[in-house]
């Protein structure tokens, strides 16, 4: 893979970690405000700006680690049309004993390296981003459910709980959509490369 493509891939990943971590921090601050946990302990200023970038980046990695535990994509089931492409990929790569998923990963690596549009990597990055946000709001929904059980329901909490529940649904839907986009684009790109013998 060229340095240019490798750099682009890294940029997608790093921005994704930062955006996920930033939303995690904002949700935490919102909880602090809504539940009035006491004196403000977080200081945002120009002096602490770099520190909060690092903290957001760290939380991004933590959330993605949690996502890896909570979310298990169905990576072994392929449609008939996808299996047809994977059979062609076996011939292209000269492999016969690998599983469909292993062959798909070879297609992904080739497609990522040769995809000058960047769509394969960008779709994968969007999937990772929405998956991270889904986990944040899922954990927040569970925290709110516990707080409602422990402290009772009021109008503000019920509105917030409803909004977070909606975000859980939307982020889950978007994550699944971009997962499908990434998988489809990977196989489409491989098909084009295979036809062109690249």
Secondary structure, 3 states (H helix, E strand, C coil): CCHHHHHHHHHHHHHHHHHHHHHHHHHHHHHHHHHCCCCCCCCCCCCCHHHHHHHHHHHHHHHHHHHHHHCCCCCCCCCHHHHHHHHHHHHHHCCCCCCHHHHHHHHHHHHHHHCCCCHHHHHHHHHHHHHHHHHHHHHHHHHHHHHHHHHCCCHHHHHHHHHHHHHHHHHHHHHHHHHHHHHHHHHHHHHHHHHHCC
